[in-house]
Amino acid sequence: MSDAAAIPASALSPSGPLTGVRVLDLSRVLAGPWATQTLADLGAEVIKIERPGVGDDTRHWGPPFTTTADGAPGDAAYFLCANRGKKSVELDIASPEGAEAVRRLAATCDVVVENFKTGGLKKYGLDYAALAAVNPKLVYCSITGFGQDGPDAHRAGYDYMIQAMGGLMSITGQPDGAPGAEPMKVGVAVVDLFTGLYASNAILAALWHARATGEGQHVDIALFDVQAAMLANQATNYYVSGKAPTRMGNAHPNLAPYQPFGCSDGMVIIAVGNDGQFRALCGALGLEAEDRFATNALRVAEREALGSLIAAKTAGFTMQGLMQALEAAGVPCGPVNTIDQVFAEPQAIHRGLTVEQTRPDLAGPVRTVASPIRLSKTPVRYDAPPPKLGQDTEAVLGDLAPKD
């Protein structure tokens, strides 16, 4: 990582706080690319290595696909979500020439990110030990299903199976006996996304250490470990009670009322977090604040009876009318939006949550979701859309060629 004192403030401000950091991205699909996109948004130069003629698997995970300028299908929308701001280099790392090019690139980089199976890059001479030998300051992040050691280290890991194995599906979905009861996955690859975020945090910590000591290190991130960490209060509920939490539908294990309620035209979430908010809810709905509901512990014990009383009241409201009444009373609430409605929300428009970019080979704009990171001095920048396969191969590899 470049010394911050060597980078003038004028360069940092327009280019992002990670200006001067160079990342070699050997990852594909979602967890690794999500991590490196975060680094790219923050100003790092990210060089994405892709298989010649094929690229990242997600370029083909459609429909939907973008449309090229000549009307043919382009990249899948899935690819676009995690590869903004990167350079694409086509390189066959399985060939001696390709592996050597990666080693030479790694010597110029601060970070390598890879998500091959544990030990999978050693046969190419691209494992941590090999690359650290040519660049001792290198931060090398390995993202795998189960980590670099342990009885499952050799296994591949995919978000869906980790949601199941890591317990998330056991607490997601309707409870036993209810219509549609079965373990349910989350609607996005949430383990991959959390893994990408943990990875980017770990990389930044390791970069800070490398800057202070000149010493790189190996960052070991496992989807299974991340899923266990994501259990948060549900895991500590188990530790404290000795009982494994179960599926509760949209109810909350520790709070009530904290669930969706029906209105005449849709559903509204009511999220009561303390006794004062509950009294305010009763006032807004014209409910009696009964002693049997006076504390959160009592409300959790009587959640079904309480939910029925509230549902009978909310059924007479429109969504807008209910939210206006609750907001006026200081009760947290919100609509159950479809995804198109999310980006039509006035707050989403005001915050600029849609990033629109252009790519010469595509017929229309490329739209992605903005980074949620807001920095007052070094804001996130969106200088480049997700790249066309191989668009930067000549420029990047040309820089490695000996100069006359």
Residue pairs with C-beta under 8 A, 6 or more apart in sequence:
1 20
1 21
1 110
1 137
1 207
1 210
1 211
2 20
2 21
2 110
3 211
4 12
4 211
6 20
7 19
7 20
11 19
12 19
12 43
12 378
13 377
13 378
14 381
15 43
15 381
16 41
16 42
16 43
16 44
16 378
16 379
16 380
16 381
17 42
17 43
17 375
17 378
18 39
18 42
18 43
18 44
19 43
19 44
21 39
21 43
21 44
21 45
21 110
21 111
21 207
22 44
22 45
22 47
22 108
22 109
22 110
22 111
23 36
23 39
23 40
23 44
23 45
23 46
23 47
23 109
23 110
23 111
23 112
23 113
24 47
24 49
24 102
24 105
24 106
24 109
24 111
24 112
24 113
25 32
25 33
25 36
25 46
25 47
25 48
25 49
25 86
25 113
26 32
26 49
26 93
26 102
26 112
26 113
26 114
26 115
26 116
26 121
26 126
27 33
27 35
27 36
27 113
27 114
27 115
27 143
28 50
28 56
28 57
28 58
28 115
29 56
29 57
29 58
29 115
29 192
30 58
30 82
30 159
30 189
30 192
30 193
30 196
31 115
31 143
31 159
31 191
31 192
31 193
31 195
31 196
31 199
31 223
32 113
32 114
32 115
32 143
32 196
32 199
33 48
33 56
33 58
33 82
33 83
33 196
34 82
34 192
34 193
34 195
34 196
34 197
34 200
35 113
35 141
35 143
35 195
35 196
35 197
35 199
35 200
35 203
36 44
36 46
36 48
36 86
36 113
36 200
37 46
37 82
37 83
37 84
37 85
37 86
37 196
38 196
38 197
38 200
38 371
38 373
39 46
39 111
39 200
39 203
40 46
40 84
40 85
40 86
41 84
41 85
41 371
41 373
41 380
41 381
41 382
42 373
42 378
42 380
43 378
43 381
44 111
45 87
46 85
46 86
46 87
47 86
47 87
47 89
47 105
47 109
47 392
47 396
48 56
48 83
48 86
48 87
48 88
48 89
48 387
49 89
49 91
49 93
49 102
50 56
50 88
50 89
50 90
50 91
50 389
50 390
51 90
51 92
52 90
52 91
52 92
52 390
53 90
53 389
54 60
55 79
55 88
55 90
55 389
55 390
56 79
56 83
58 76
58 78
58 79
58 82
59 75
59 76
59 79
59 389
60 76
61 76
61 78
61 79
62 73
62 76
62 77
62 78
63 76
64 76
64 77
65 73
65 74
65 75
65 76
65 77
66 73
66 74
66 75
66 76
66 77
66 80
66 362
66 363
66 364
66 366
67 73
67 74
67 362
67 363
67 364
68 74
68 361
68 362
68 363
69 360
69 361
69 362
69 363
71 363
74 361
74 362
75 386
75 388
75 389
79 386
80 366
80 368
80 385
80 386
81 368
81 369
82 196
83 386
83 387
84 355
84 357
84 368
84 382
84 384
84 385
84 386
85 382
85 383
85 384
86 384
86 386
86 387
87 387
87 391
87 392
87 395
87 396
88 387
88 388
88 389
88 390
88 391
88 392
88 393
89 390
89 392
89 393
89 396
89 397
90 389
90 390
90 393
91 98
91 101
91 102
91 393
91 397
92 98
93 99
93 102
93 121
93 124
93 126
94 124
99 124
99 125
99 126
101 397
101 400
102 124
102 126
103 125
103 126
103 130
103 131
103 134
104 400
105 396
105 400
106 112
106 126
106 131
106 134
106 135
106 138
107 134
107 135
108 400
109 135
109 138
110 137
110 138
110 139
110 207
110 210
111 138
111 139
111 140
111 141
111 203
111 207
112 131
112 138
112 139
112 140
112 141
113 141
113 143
113 199
113 203
114 121
114 126
114 140
114 141
114 142
114 143
115 142
115 143
115 144
116 142
116 144
117 144
117 154
117 156
118 142
118 144
118 146
118 147
118 148
118 153
118 154
119 127
119 154
121 127
122 130
128 140
128 142
128 218
131 138
131 140
132 138
132 140
132 216
132 218
135 216
136 214
136 215
136 216
137 210
137 214
137 215
137 216
138 216
139 203
139 206
139 207
139 210
139 216
139 217
139 219
140 216
140 217
140 218
140 219
141 199
141 202
141 203
141 206
141 218
141 219
141 221
142 148
142 218
142 219
142 220
142 221
143 195
143 199
143 221
143 222
143 223
144 153
144 157
144 220
144 221
144 222
144 223
145 152
145 155
145 156
145 157
145 158
145 162
145 222
145 223
145 224
146 152
146 153
146 155
146 157
146 222
146 223
146 224
147 153
147 220
147 221
147 222
147 224
147 225
148 218
148 220
152 224
157 222
157 223
157 224
159 189
159 190
159 191
159 192
159 223
160 185
160 189
162 191
162 223
162 224
162 227
163 169
163 172
163 185
163 186
163 190
163 191
163 227
164 183
164 185
165 224
165 227
166 191
166 223
166 224
166 227
166 228
166 230
166 231
167 227
167 228
167 231
167 234
168 185
168 186
168 190
168 191
168 227
168 230
168 231
169 183
169 184
169 185
170 183
170 244
170 245
170 246
170 247
171 231
171 234
171 245
171 246
171 247
171 248
172 183
172 184
172 185
172 186
172 247
173 180
173 181
173 182
173 183
173 184
173 247
173 249
174 180
174 181
174 182
174 184
174 247
174 249
175 181
175 246
175 247
175 248
175 249
176 246
176 247
178 249
181 247
183 247
184 247
190 230
191 223
191 226
191 227
191 230
192 223
194 226
194 227
194 229
194 230
195 221
195 223
195 226
198 221
198 226
198 229
199 219
199 221
202 219
202 221
203 219
206 216
206 217
206 219
209 215
209 217
210 216
210 217
228 235
233 253
233 254
234 245
234 253
237 243
237 245
237 253
237 254
238 244
238 245
245 253
249 259
250 259
250 260
251 258
251 259
251 303
251 307
252 258
252 259
254 296
254 300
255 271
255 272
255 273
255 296
255 299
255 300
256 272
256 296
256 299
256 300
256 302
256 303
256 306
256 307
257 270
257 272
257 278
257 281
257 299
257 303
257 306
257 307
257 310
258 270
258 271
258 272
258 273
259 269
259 270
259 307
260 267
260 268
260 269
260 270
260 336
261 267
261 268
261 269
261 270
261 307
261 310
261 311
261 314
261 322
262 311
262 314
262 315
263 314
263 315
263 317
263 318
263 319
263 321
263 322
264 315
264 316
264 317
264 318
264 319
265 318
265 319
266 319
266 335
266 336
267 319
267 335
267 336
268 314
268 319
268 322
268 323
268 326
268 333
268 334
268 335
268 336
269 333
269 334
269 335
269 336
270 281
270 310
270 314
270 326
270 331
270 332
270 333
271 332
271 333
271 334
272 278
272 281
272 299
272 331
272 332
273 332
274 296
275 294
275 295
275 296
277 330
277 331
277 332
278 289
278 293
278 296
278 299
279 289
280 329
280 330
280 331
281 287
281 310
281 326
281 329
281 331
282 288
282 289
283 289
283 329
284 325
284 326
284 328
284 329
284 331
285 310
285 313
285 314
285 325
286 313
287 309
287 310
287 313
292 298
292 302
293 299
293 302
293 306
299 306
314 322
317 325
319 335
322 333
323 333
323 334
323 335
326 332
326 333
327 333
335 341
337 345
342 348
343 349
343 353
343 354
348 354
351 370
352 370
353 369
353 370
354 367
354 368
354 369
354 370
355 367
355 368
355 369
355 370
355 382
356 365
356 366
356 367
357 365
357 366
357 367
357 368
357 382
357 384
357 385
358 365
358 366
358 385
359 366
359 385
359 386
359 388
361 388
366 385
366 386
368 385
368 386
370 380
370 382
371 380
373 380
374 380
